[in-house]
Amino acid sequence: MVRNKKIGWLILLWFVFGLLVGGLYVHKVSALSDKTYEKLRIFTEVLDIVKKNYVEEVKTEDLISGAIEGMLNSLDPHSAYLTPEMYRELQVETKGSFGGLGIEIGIKEGILTVIAPIEDTPAYRAGIKAGDKILKIEGEPTKGLSLMECVKRLRGPKGTKVTITIMREGFAKPKDFTIMRDIIKIKSVKFKTLEKGYGYLRILQFQEQTSGDLKKALESLKKENPEGINGLVLDLRNNPGGLLDQAVKVADLFLDHGVIVTIKGRGDQEKMTFKAHKEGTLPPWPVVILVNQGSASASEIVAGALQDYGRAVILGTRTFGKGSVQTIIPLEDGSGIRLTTALYYTPSGRSIQDEGIHPDIPLLAKEVPHGKIKKGLKRDPQLSRALEHLKGLCIFQKFLKSEVR
């Protein structure tokens, strides 16, 4: 009996203690949330005023969608609200149901900017270049539009045309380009032998099979050069990026240890590190990487990692500076949000975002030639410079080996 009373008192004391602590905790949470609830109250008040007093009748759902869109647009150029229609388009895009121009775009300094035209696409053939400012789409100004809204306006069925107004360095005034949309099919890797013993690899975009295609290209280069490969030029110019895992696998081919890239989110726990492995590493051939302002995202990860370890010499112009990670989050009504959730960091801890990768050897910002790569050396002064530097690296490497002996 006495034992039961003691247990009863203990339970009562624990319950009271729980109420006190829980009360303090609830009060703390409420205090933290009061300001948020106050702002939400003001939001509903404004919503009501607009609905009752605006000069024209407006739908509540349109006002709320506009508010959500404005909220996400205020964060950064890459975060966006996706209406149910835009979210559906995003999901079917990879199935080839929608045509496009073949350009990667982004918002830079508040202006819709071409990150890179993708080779062998309508935009590339029309002469669109990295760094072009898209001022209008079909006569409508792009200023104030979200990135996803611009993507939606550029996209359309195969065979239809779209006119974009471009401003470019060297233009006296904006110029219209009318381009016919097409289904974009990209060959990820191109290659050739520049001179005996010197290979050229070009990655146009990081897709699902890029690392595998690169290995096949290397095997072909070995067959073309039976006496051995002396060095490689890796061309990442006008490569707008693509899949992170493929960028990691490509960098892993050239590195035998260490961190390739780190992805850091909001908290300490939201951190991912990708490392290189010794197995499968290529021979230590000298490597020169070509980059320009159209090199972004995944290409910046590869260039940054090889630069940090001194595994390659970076030659060209400063890259675009797209070093953020976007996550697509579906919502209950079929819409979704595209939210920046993390940033990329090179092995030395450099943030790629906005800064980009600075070349070891800066070159003039001349466009990549529109001719085929088999005519590249005559028509591409940057590639000629890359080959010159590669030969110099090879001579230096042989000199070091002879000194060691």
VEXGUFI-369772 format. One record per residue (C-alpha): residue number from 1; z, y, x; residue in three letters. Coordinates in Angstrom, 3 decimals. Layout:
# VEXGUFI-369772
+-----+----------+----------+----------+---------+
: num :       up :    north :     east : residuo :
+-----+----------+----------+----------+---------+
: NUM :        Z :        Y :        X :     ALA :
...
+-----+----------+----------+----------+---------+
END
This chain:
# VEXGUFI-369772
+-----+----------+----------+----------+---------+
: num :       up :    north :     east : residuo :
+-----+----------+----------+----------+---------+
:   1 :    0.000 :    0.000 :    0.000 :     MET :
:   2 :    1.069 :    2.399 :    2.764 :     VAL :
:   3 :   -1.988 :    1.375 :    4.790 :     ARG :
:   4 :   -4.276 :    2.173 :    1.802 :     ASN :
:   5 :   -2.652 :    5.619 :    1.437 :     LYS :
:   6 :   -3.251 :    6.344 :    5.131 :     LYS :
:   7 :   -6.892 :    5.346 :    4.796 :     ILE :
:   8 :   -7.188 :    7.545 :    1.694 :     GLY :
:   9 :   -5.770 :   10.559 :    3.573 :     TRP :
:  10 :   -8.107 :    9.973 :    6.504 :     LEU :
:  11 :  -11.118 :    9.857 :    4.167 :     ILE :
:  12 :   -9.958 :   13.043 :    2.410 :     LEU :
:  13 :   -9.414 :   14.882 :    5.716 :     LEU :
:  14 :  -12.812 :   13.757 :    7.003 :     TRP :
:  15 :  -14.424 :   14.891 :    3.713 :     PHE :
:  16 :  -12.775 :   18.342 :    3.926 :     VAL :
:  17 :  -13.755 :   18.639 :    7.601 :     PHE :
:  18 :  -17.313 :   17.707 :    6.649 :     GLY :
:  19 :  -17.363 :   20.353 :    3.956 :     LEU :
:  20 :  -16.090 :   22.999 :    6.362 :     LEU :
:  21 :  -18.531 :   22.105 :    9.147 :     VAL :
:  22 :  -21.374 :   21.542 :    6.713 :     GLY :
:  23 :  -20.600 :   24.845 :    5.038 :     GLY :
:  24 :  -20.708 :   26.639 :    8.360 :     LEU :
:  25 :  -23.994 :   24.934 :    9.220 :     TYR :
:  26 :  -25.562 :   25.690 :    5.831 :     VAL :
:  27 :  -24.408 :   29.286 :    6.128 :     HIS :
:  28 :  -25.990 :   29.523 :    9.587 :     LYS :
:  29 :  -29.292 :   28.086 :    8.335 :     VAL :
:  30 :  -29.231 :   30.386 :    5.308 :     SER :
:  31 :  -28.562 :   33.376 :    7.526 :     ALA :
:  32 :  -31.517 :   32.462 :    9.727 :     LEU :
:  33 :  -33.746 :   31.996 :    6.673 :     SER :
:  34 :  -32.750 :   35.136 :    4.771 :     ASP :
:  35 :  -35.291 :   37.351 :    6.512 :     LYS :
:  36 :  -38.067 :   34.840 :    5.891 :     THR :
:  37 :  -37.187 :   34.587 :    2.195 :     TYR :
:  38 :  -37.055 :   38.369 :    1.968 :     GLU :
:  39 :  -40.570 :   38.657 :    3.403 :     LYS :
:  40 :  -41.798 :   35.940 :    1.029 :     LEU :
:  41 :  -40.289 :   37.889 :   -1.864 :     ARG :
:  42 :  -42.222 :   40.970 :   -0.742 :     ILE :
:  43 :  -45.372 :   38.839 :   -0.445 :     PHE :
:  44 :  -45.061 :   37.621 :   -4.058 :     THR :
:  45 :  -44.347 :   41.198 :   -5.143 :     GLU :
:  46 :  -47.555 :   42.427 :   -3.458 :     VAL :
:  47 :  -49.489 :   39.489 :   -4.930 :     LEU :
:  48 :  -48.293 :   40.442 :   -8.403 :     ASP :
:  49 :  -49.134 :   44.136 :   -7.912 :     ILE :
:  50 :  -52.653 :   43.312 :   -6.701 :     VAL :
:  51 :  -53.277 :   40.911 :   -9.597 :     LYS :
:  52 :  -52.141 :   43.493 :  -12.169 :     LYS :
:  53 :  -53.545 :   46.704 :  -10.696 :     ASN :
:  54 :  -56.591 :   45.969 :   -8.502 :     TYR :
:  55 :  -59.786 :   47.607 :   -9.792 :     VAL :
:  56 :  -61.382 :   44.204 :  -10.457 :     GLU :
:  57 :  -59.916 :   40.943 :  -11.679 :     GLU :
:  58 :  -59.097 :   38.608 :   -8.801 :     VAL :
:  59 :  -58.153 :   34.931 :   -8.666 :     LYS :
:  60 :  -54.695 :   34.044 :   -7.381 :     THR :
:  61 :  -56.061 :   31.180 :   -5.248 :     GLU :
:  62 :  -58.519 :   33.559 :   -3.522 :     ASP :
:  63 :  -55.726 :   35.985 :   -2.675 :     LEU :
:  64 :  -53.519 :   33.230 :   -1.275 :     ILE :
:  65 :  -56.400 :   31.725 :    0.750 :     SER :
:  66 :  -57.132 :   35.167 :    2.155 :     GLY :
:  67 :  -53.491 :   35.638 :    3.100 :     ALA :
:  68 :  -53.367 :   32.249 :    4.885 :     ILE :
:  69 :  -56.630 :   33.026 :    6.675 :     GLU :
:  70 :  -55.295 :   36.402 :    7.816 :     GLY :
:  71 :  -52.066 :   34.804 :    9.036 :     MET :
:  72 :  -53.904 :   32.270 :   11.230 :     LEU :
:  73 :  -56.486 :   34.795 :   12.475 :     ASN :
:  74 :  -53.639 :   37.009 :   13.681 :     SER :
:  75 :  -52.446 :   34.266 :   16.076 :     LEU :
:  76 :  -55.463 :   33.809 :   18.371 :     ASP :
:  77 :  -59.273 :   33.524 :   18.122 :     PRO :
:  78 :  -59.202 :   29.712 :   17.897 :     HIS :
:  79 :  -56.686 :   29.195 :   15.071 :     SER :
:  80 :  -58.232 :   29.277 :   11.600 :     ALA :
:  81 :  -57.864 :   28.300 :    7.950 :     TYR :
:  82 :  -60.381 :   25.729 :    6.741 :     LEU :
:  83 :  -61.286 :   25.845 :    3.059 :     THR :
:  84 :  -61.837 :   22.420 :    1.446 :     PRO :
:  85 :  -65.598 :   22.886 :    1.947 :     GLU :
:  86 :  -65.235 :   23.826 :    5.627 :     MET :
:  87 :  -62.817 :   20.939 :    6.208 :     TYR :
:  88 :  -65.310 :   18.462 :    4.677 :     ARG :
:  89 :  -68.117 :   19.885 :    6.834 :     GLU :
:  90 :  -65.974 :   19.487 :    9.919 :     LEU :
:  91 :  -65.366 :   15.829 :    9.088 :     GLN :
:  92 :  -69.044 :   14.964 :    8.534 :     VAL :
:  93 :  -70.357 :   17.068 :   11.429 :     GLU :
:  94 :  -70.251 :   14.143 :   13.864 :     THR :
:  95 :  -72.300 :   12.019 :   11.437 :     LYS :
:  96 :  -75.316 :   14.319 :   11.843 :     GLY :
:  97 :  -75.411 :   15.586 :    8.239 :     SER :
:  98 :  -75.544 :   19.207 :    9.373 :     PHE :
:  99 :  -77.996 :   20.862 :   11.712 :     GLY :
: 100 :  -77.163 :   23.529 :   14.227 :     GLY :
: 101 :  -78.516 :   25.727 :   16.998 :     LEU :
: 102 :  -76.966 :   24.035 :   20.022 :     GLY :
: 103 :  -74.535 :   26.716 :   21.149 :     ILE :
: 104 :  -70.814 :   26.709 :   21.751 :     GLU :
: 105 :  -69.242 :   29.970 :   20.593 :     ILE :
: 106 :  -65.874 :   31.667 :   20.894 :     GLY :
: 107 :  -64.204 :   35.005 :   20.289 :     ILE :
: 108 :  -63.857 :   36.984 :   23.514 :     LYS :
: 109 :  -62.348 :   40.481 :   23.517 :     GLU :
: 110 :  -62.744 :   40.528 :   19.739 :     GLY :
: 111 :  -66.497 :   39.815 :   19.832 :     ILE :
: 112 :  -68.317 :   36.604 :   18.854 :     LEU :
: 113 :  -69.622 :   35.348 :   22.201 :     THR :
: 114 :  -71.857 :   32.488 :   23.322 :     VAL :
: 115 :  -69.822 :   30.262 :   25.645 :     ILE :
: 116 :  -72.914 :   28.261 :   26.537 :     ALA :
: 117 :  -76.274 :   27.182 :   25.109 :     PRO :
: 118 :  -76.620 :   23.422 :   25.344 :     ILE :
: 119 :  -79.703 :   22.237 :   27.225 :     GLU :
: 120 :  -82.656 :   20.868 :   25.240 :     ASP :
: 121 :  -81.498 :   22.432 :   21.943 :     THR :
: 122 :  -83.100 :   25.133 :   19.726 :     PRO :
: 123 :  -80.831 :   27.887 :   21.087 :     ALA :
: 124 :  -81.572 :   26.929 :   24.698 :     TYR :
: 125 :  -85.320 :   26.916 :   24.069 :     ARG :
: 126 :  -85.071 :   30.287 :   22.291 :     ALA :
: 127 :  -83.557 :   31.838 :   25.413 :     GLY :
: 128 :  -79.935 :   32.274 :   24.283 :     ILE :
: 129 :  -77.661 :   32.657 :   27.320 :     LYS :
: 130 :  -73.981 :   32.291 :   28.175 :     ALA :
: 131 :  -72.184 :   35.571 :   27.612 :     GLY :
: 132 :  -74.511 :   36.786 :   24.840 :     ASP :
: 133 :  -72.688 :   38.795 :   22.142 :     LYS :
: 134 :  -73.621 :   37.771 :   18.599 :     ILE :
: 135 :  -73.331 :   41.017 :   16.625 :     LEU :
: 136 :  -74.913 :   39.827 :   13.367 :     LYS :
: 137 :  -75.832 :   36.609 :   11.564 :     ILE :
: 138 :  -78.615 :   37.077 :    9.003 :     GLU :
: 139 :  -78.048 :   40.829 :    9.150 :     GLY :
: 140 :  -74.324 :   40.551 :    8.365 :     GLU :
: 141 :  -71.915 :   41.856 :   11.071 :     PRO :
: 142 :  -69.739 :   39.205 :   12.713 :     THR :
: 143 :  -66.937 :   41.659 :   13.502 :     LYS :
: 144 :  -63.861 :   40.730 :   11.485 :     GLY :
: 145 :  -65.092 :   37.204 :   10.691 :     LEU :
: 146 :  -63.086 :   34.191 :   11.831 :     SER :
: 147 :  -64.589 :   31.771 :   14.327 :     LEU :
: 148 :  -64.850 :   29.048 :   11.672 :     MET :
: 149 :  -66.593 :   31.420 :    9.260 :     GLU :
: 150 :  -69.175 :   32.219 :   11.950 :     CYS :
: 151 :  -69.669 :   28.502 :   12.667 :     VAL :
: 152 :  -70.220 :   27.912 :    8.958 :     LYS :
: 153 :  -72.902 :   30.623 :    8.785 :     ARG :
: 154 :  -74.745 :   29.323 :   11.850 :     LEU :
: 155 :  -74.730 :   25.741 :   10.635 :     ARG :
: 156 :  -77.206 :   24.472 :    8.053 :     GLY :
: 157 :  -79.733 :   21.773 :    7.152 :     PRO :
: 158 :  -82.293 :   20.693 :    9.727 :     LYS :
: 159 :  -85.522 :   22.716 :    9.531 :     GLY :
: 160 :  -83.962 :   25.882 :    8.101 :     THR :
: 161 :  -83.983 :   29.131 :   10.074 :     LYS :
: 162 :  -81.250 :   31.598 :   10.946 :     VAL :
: 163 :  -81.578 :   35.028 :   12.562 :     THR :
: 164 :  -78.890 :   36.183 :   14.967 :     ILE :
: 165 :  -78.642 :   39.647 :   16.516 :     THR :
: 166 :  -77.816 :   39.487 :   20.224 :     ILE :
: 167 :  -76.547 :   42.112 :   22.665 :     MET :
: 168 :  -76.859 :   41.170 :   26.337 :     ARG :
: 169 :  -76.203 :   42.868 :   29.628 :     GLU :
: 170 :  -79.508 :   44.535 :   30.515 :     GLY :
: 171 :  -80.596 :   45.011 :   26.892 :     PHE :
: 172 :  -81.182 :   48.651 :   25.861 :     ALA :
: 173 :  -80.421 :   47.689 :   22.262 :     LYS :
: 174 :  -79.559 :   44.538 :   20.274 :     PRO :
: 175 :  -82.361 :   42.034 :   19.761 :     LYS :
: 176 :  -82.988 :   39.579 :   16.909 :     ASP :
: 177 :  -83.548 :   35.872 :   17.626 :     PHE :
: 178 :  -84.799 :   33.661 :   14.786 :     THR :
: 179 :  -84.018 :   30.013 :   15.499 :     ILE :
: 180 :  -84.801 :   26.855 :   13.543 :     MET :
: 181 :  -81.823 :   24.543 :   13.074 :     ARG :
: 182 :  -82.020 :   20.938 :   14.184 :     ASP :
: 183 :  -79.798 :   17.884 :   14.519 :     ILE :
: 184 :  -78.209 :   18.315 :   17.921 :     ILE :
: 185 :  -78.465 :   15.235 :   20.117 :     LYS :
: 186 :  -77.230 :   15.803 :   23.631 :     ILE :
: 187 :  -77.867 :   13.691 :   26.692 :     LYS :
: 188 :  -74.544 :   13.982 :   28.443 :     SER :
: 189 :  -75.517 :   13.287 :   32.077 :     VAL :
: 190 :  -78.637 :   14.055 :   34.139 :     LYS :
: 191 :  -79.198 :   13.200 :   37.797 :     PHE :
: 192 :  -81.678 :   13.159 :   40.666 :     LYS :
: 193 :  -81.906 :   13.012 :   44.433 :     THR :
: 194 :  -82.281 :   16.536 :   45.822 :     LEU :
: 195 :  -83.063 :   15.400 :   49.356 :     GLU :
: 196 :  -82.554 :   12.133 :   51.171 :     LYS :
: 197 :  -78.837 :   11.313 :   50.945 :     GLY :
: 198 :  -77.944 :   14.244 :   48.686 :     TYR :
: 199 :  -77.388 :   13.545 :   44.997 :     GLY :
: 200 :  -77.338 :   15.894 :   42.017 :     TYR :
: 201 :  -75.275 :   15.186 :   38.889 :     LEU :
: 202 :  -75.303 :   17.441 :   35.861 :     ARG :
: 203 :  -72.873 :   17.046 :   32.969 :     ILE :
: 204 :  -74.102 :   18.945 :   29.913 :     LEU :
: 205 :  -71.103 :   18.160 :   27.696 :     GLN :
: 206 :  -68.143 :   15.782 :   27.769 :     PHE :
: 207 :  -68.885 :   13.153 :   25.122 :     GLN :
: 208 :  -67.586 :    9.650 :   24.387 :     GLU :
: 209 :  -69.776 :    7.956 :   27.017 :     GLN :
: 210 :  -69.803 :   10.672 :   29.698 :     THR :
: 211 :  -67.700 :    8.878 :   32.322 :     SER :
: 212 :  -69.689 :    5.658 :   31.814 :     GLY :
: 213 :  -73.004 :    7.542 :   31.994 :     ASP :
: 214 :  -71.824 :    9.242 :   35.194 :     LEU :
: 215 :  -71.071 :    5.872 :   36.799 :     LYS :
: 216 :  -74.546 :    4.613 :   35.851 :     LYS :
: 217 :  -76.097 :    7.768 :   37.317 :     ALA :
: 218 :  -74.194 :    7.213 :   40.562 :     LEU :
: 219 :  -75.446 :    3.625 :   40.771 :     GLU :
: 220 :  -79.007 :    4.875 :   40.314 :     SER :
: 221 :  -78.495 :    7.470 :   43.063 :     LEU :
: 222 :  -77.244 :    4.730 :   45.395 :     LYS :
: 223 :  -80.423 :    2.714 :   44.748 :     LYS :
: 224 :  -82.555 :    5.806 :   45.377 :     GLU :
: 225 :  -80.684 :    6.348 :   48.664 :     ASN :
: 226 :  -80.323 :    2.879 :   50.275 :     PRO :
: 227 :  -79.183 :    4.398 :   53.573 :     GLU :
: 228 :  -76.215 :    5.946 :   51.813 :     GLY :
: 229 :  -75.093 :    9.071 :   50.004 :     ILE :
: 230 :  -74.003 :   11.982 :   52.207 :     ASN :
: 231 :  -72.760 :   14.294 :   49.465 :     GLY :
: 232 :  -72.989 :   15.334 :   45.808 :     LEU :
: 233 :  -73.637 :   18.498 :   43.812 :     VAL :
: 234 :  -71.806 :   18.329 :   40.464 :     LEU :
: 235 :  -73.343 :   20.870 :   38.083 :     ASP :
: 236 :  -71.030 :   22.065 :   35.286 :     LEU :
: 237 :  -72.880 :   25.290 :   34.488 :     ARG :
: 238 :  -73.233 :   26.021 :   30.777 :     ASN :
: 239 :  -71.046 :   23.005 :   29.996 :     ASN :
: 240 :  -68.904 :   24.178 :   27.043 :     PRO :
: 241 :  -66.442 :   21.278 :   27.315 :     GLY :
: 242 :  -65.859 :   18.412 :   24.929 :     GLY :
: 243 :  -63.473 :   15.464 :   24.986 :     LEU :
: 244 :  -60.315 :   15.750 :   27.058 :     LEU :
: 245 :  -60.112 :   12.034 :   27.884 :     ASP :
: 246 :  -63.626 :   12.131 :   29.364 :     GLN :
: 247 :  -62.783 :   15.138 :   31.525 :     ALA :
: 248 :  -59.758 :   13.223 :   32.827 :     VAL :
: 249 :  -61.862 :   10.105 :   33.534 :     LYS :
: 250 :  -64.506 :   12.119 :   35.396 :     VAL :
: 251 :  -61.888 :   13.885 :   37.545 :     ALA :
: 252 :  -60.205 :   10.500 :   38.138 :     ASP :
: 253 :  -63.418 :    9.219 :   39.767 :     LEU :
: 254 :  -63.019 :   11.806 :   42.545 :     PHE :
: 255 :  -59.211 :   11.738 :   42.914 :     LEU :
: 256 :  -57.034 :    8.795 :   43.979 :     ASP :
: 257 :  -53.604 :   10.256 :   43.187 :     HIS :
: 258 :  -51.742 :   13.148 :   41.585 :     GLY :
: 259 :  -51.803 :   15.068 :   38.335 :     VAL :
: 260 :  -55.222 :   15.917 :   36.880 :     ILE :
: 261 :  -54.110 :   18.166 :   34.038 :     VAL :
: 262 :  -50.916 :   18.985 :   32.153 :     THR :
: 263 :  -50.839 :   19.939 :   28.479 :     ILE :
: 264 :  -47.830 :   22.019 :   27.475 :     LYS :
: 265 :  -46.895 :   22.718 :   23.881 :     GLY :
: 266 :  -44.167 :   24.871 :   22.400 :     ARG :
: 267 :  -41.149 :   22.883 :   23.529 :     GLY :
: 268 :  -40.245 :   20.947 :   26.667 :     ASP :
: 269 :  -40.744 :   17.667 :   24.810 :     GLN :
: 270 :  -44.320 :   18.630 :   23.827 :     GLU :
: 271 :  -45.757 :   17.996 :   27.272 :     LYS :
: 272 :  -48.396 :   15.502 :   28.397 :     MET :
: 273 :  -49.435 :   14.786 :   31.964 :     THR :
: 274 :  -52.605 :   12.923 :   32.959 :     PHE :
: 275 :  -52.697 :   11.380 :   36.444 :     LYS :
: 276 :  -55.358 :    9.985 :   38.773 :     ALA :
: 277 :  -55.503 :    6.350 :   39.854 :     HIS :
: 278 :  -56.569 :    4.887 :   43.178 :     LYS :
: 279 :  -58.532 :    2.054 :   41.551 :     GLU :
: 280 :  -62.159 :    3.005 :   40.942 :     GLY :
: 281 :  -62.083 :    6.142 :   43.097 :     THR :
: 282 :  -65.434 :    7.087 :   44.637 :     LEU :
: 283 :  -65.926 :    7.266 :   48.413 :     PRO :
: 284 :  -64.797 :   10.606 :   49.926 :     PRO :
: 285 :  -68.263 :   12.163 :   49.826 :     TRP :
: 286 :  -68.280 :   15.954 :   50.176 :     PRO :
: 287 :  -68.700 :   17.589 :   46.751 :     VAL :
: 288 :  -69.864 :   21.045 :   45.667 :     VAL :
: 289 :  -69.293 :   21.993 :   42.025 :     ILE :
: 290 :  -71.501 :   24.609 :   40.367 :     LEU :
: 291 :  -69.885 :   26.685 :   37.579 :     VAL :
: 292 :  -70.649 :   29.855 :   35.623 :     ASN :
: 293 :  -69.288 :   31.833 :   32.666 :     GLN :
: 294 :  -70.638 :   29.111 :   30.378 :     GLY :
: 295 :  -68.363 :   26.474 :   31.935 :     SER :
: 296 :  -65.406 :   26.031 :   29.595 :     ALA :
: 297 :  -62.544 :   23.811 :   28.516 :     SER :
: 298 :  -63.120 :   20.241 :   29.779 :     ALA :
: 299 :  -65.405 :   21.443 :   32.600 :     SER :
: 300 :  -62.677 :   23.860 :   33.707 :     GLU :
: 301 :  -60.206 :   20.955 :   33.788 :     ILE :
: 302 :  -62.467 :   18.994 :   36.165 :     VAL :
: 303 :  -63.280 :   21.997 :   38.367 :     ALA :
: 304 :  -59.635 :   23.131 :   38.469 :     GLY :
: 305 :  -58.285 :   19.703 :   39.411 :     ALA :
: 306 :  -60.790 :   19.091 :   42.222 :     LEU :
: 307 :  -60.284 :   22.649 :   43.496 :     GLN :
: 308 :  -56.484 :   22.346 :   43.589 :     ASP :
: 309 :  -56.656 :   19.197 :   45.722 :     TYR :
: 310 :  -59.393 :   20.573 :   47.978 :     GLY :
: 311 :  -61.603 :   17.692 :   46.857 :     ARG :
: 312 :  -64.550 :   19.966 :   46.065 :     ALA :
: 313 :  -65.809 :   23.442 :   46.840 :     VAL :
: 314 :  -66.379 :   25.518 :   43.689 :     ILE :
: 315 :  -69.488 :   27.689 :   43.836 :     LEU :
: 316 :  -70.768 :   30.145 :   41.203 :     GLY :
: 317 :  -69.138 :   32.688 :   38.898 :     THR :
: 318 :  -65.779 :   32.762 :   37.126 :     ARG :
: 319 :  -65.624 :   30.287 :   34.234 :     THR :
: 320 :  -65.072 :   31.157 :   30.558 :     PHE :
: 321 :  -61.319 :   30.607 :   30.332 :     GLY :
: 322 :  -60.940 :   28.300 :   27.312 :     LYS :
: 323 :  -57.708 :   26.511 :   28.151 :     GLY :
: 324 :  -56.095 :   25.919 :   24.784 :     SER :
: 325 :  -55.751 :   22.823 :   22.594 :     VAL :
: 326 :  -56.478 :   22.971 :   18.854 :     GLN :
: 327 :  -55.121 :   20.480 :   16.337 :     THR :
: 328 :  -56.718 :   19.961 :   12.903 :     ILE :
: 329 :  -54.000 :   19.578 :   10.250 :     ILE :
: 330 :  -55.045 :   18.534 :    6.708 :     PRO :
: 331 :  -53.351 :   20.110 :    3.675 :     LEU :
: 332 :  -52.669 :   18.580 :    0.251 :     GLU :
: 333 :  -55.440 :   20.449 :   -1.612 :     ASP :
: 334 :  -58.198 :   19.190 :    0.711 :     GLY :
: 335 :  -58.161 :   22.269 :    2.918 :     SER :
: 336 :  -56.807 :   22.311 :    6.463 :     GLY :
: 337 :  -55.776 :   24.466 :    9.384 :     ILE :
: 338 :  -57.044 :   24.566 :   12.949 :     ARG :
: 339 :  -54.002 :   25.503 :   14.990 :     LEU :
: 340 :  -53.587 :   26.151 :   18.701 :     THR :
: 341 :  -50.757 :   23.798 :   19.694 :     THR :
: 342 :  -50.870 :   23.671 :   23.497 :     ALA :
: 343 :  -52.351 :   25.038 :   26.730 :     LEU :
: 344 :  -54.004 :   23.315 :   29.696 :     TYR :
: 345 :  -52.600 :   23.709 :   33.205 :     TYR :
: 346 :  -54.235 :   22.666 :   36.487 :     THR :
: 347 :  -52.315 :   20.467 :   38.984 :     PRO :
: 348 :  -50.971 :   23.570 :   40.776 :     SER :
: 349 :  -49.674 :   24.991 :   37.478 :     GLY :
: 350 :  -52.439 :   27.527 :   36.808 :     ARG :
: 351 :  -53.175 :   28.307 :   33.169 :     SER :
: 352 :  -56.893 :   28.144 :   32.386 :     ILE :
: 353 :  -56.589 :   30.242 :   29.221 :     GLN :
: 354 :  -58.389 :   33.605 :   29.559 :     ASP :
: 355 :  -58.201 :   33.387 :   33.383 :     GLU :
: 356 :  -60.734 :   30.621 :   33.900 :     GLY :
: 357 :  -61.457 :   29.067 :   37.291 :     ILE :
: 358 :  -62.330 :   31.428 :   40.125 :     HIS :
: 359 :  -64.981 :   30.009 :   42.503 :     PRO :
: 360 :  -64.250 :   29.473 :   46.181 :     ASP :
: 361 :  -67.690 :   30.933 :   46.927 :     ILE :
: 362 :  -68.793 :   33.584 :   44.385 :     PRO :
: 363 :  -72.503 :   33.871 :   43.565 :     LEU :
: 364 :  -74.552 :   36.290 :   41.494 :     LEU :
: 365 :  -74.500 :   35.467 :   37.776 :     ALA :
: 366 :  -78.081 :   34.290 :   37.362 :     LYS :
: 367 :  -79.051 :   32.008 :   34.523 :     GLU :
: 368 :  -79.655 :   28.305 :   34.881 :     VAL :
: 369 :  -83.452 :   27.843 :   34.996 :     PRO :
: 370 :  -85.195 :   26.501 :   31.911 :     HIS :
: 371 :  -87.375 :   24.159 :   33.986 :     GLY :
: 372 :  -86.614 :   20.501 :   34.502 :     LYS :
: 373 :  -84.201 :   19.613 :   37.276 :     ILE :
: 374 :  -86.938 :   17.936 :   39.341 :     LYS :
: 375 :  -88.258 :   21.472 :   40.016 :     LYS :
: 376 :  -84.735 :   22.847 :   40.346 :     GLY :
: 377 :  -84.569 :   23.758 :   44.061 :     LEU :
: 378 :  -87.572 :   26.097 :   43.898 :     LYS :
: 379 :  -86.493 :   27.735 :   40.669 :     ARG :
: 380 :  -82.724 :   27.673 :   41.007 :     ASP :
: 381 :  -81.298 :   29.744 :   43.898 :     PRO :
: 382 :  -77.739 :   28.717 :   43.006 :     GLN :
: 383 :  -78.619 :   25.046 :   43.387 :     LEU :
: 384 :  -80.311 :   25.788 :   46.729 :     SER :
: 385 :  -77.126 :   27.511 :   47.923 :     ARG :
: 386 :  -75.054 :   24.561 :   46.730 :     ALA :
: 387 :  -77.197 :   22.154 :   48.748 :     LEU :
: 388 :  -76.890 :   24.373 :   51.847 :     GLU :
: 389 :  -73.092 :   24.401 :   51.551 :     HIS :
: 390 :  -73.044 :   20.656 :   50.888 :     LEU :
: 391 :  -74.968 :   19.993 :   54.100 :     LYS :
: 392 :  -72.514 :   22.203 :   55.963 :     GLY :
: 393 :  -69.572 :   20.247 :   54.534 :     LEU :
: 394 :  -71.186 :   16.971 :   55.588 :     CYS :
: 395 :  -71.652 :   18.213 :   59.166 :     ILE :
: 396 :  -68.047 :   19.456 :   59.257 :     PHE :
: 397 :  -66.767 :   16.113 :   57.931 :     GLN :
: 398 :  -68.706 :   14.197 :   60.620 :     LYS :
: 399 :  -67.322 :   16.563 :   63.269 :     PHE :
: 400 :  -63.749 :   15.908 :   62.107 :     LEU :
: 401 :  -64.323 :   12.140 :   62.226 :     LYS :
: 402 :  -65.685 :   12.338 :   65.759 :     SER :
: 403 :  -62.667 :   14.461 :   66.826 :     GLU :
: 404 :  -60.271 :   11.835 :   65.443 :     VAL :
: 405 :  -61.981 :    9.144 :   67.513 :     ARG :
+-----+----------+----------+----------+---------+
END
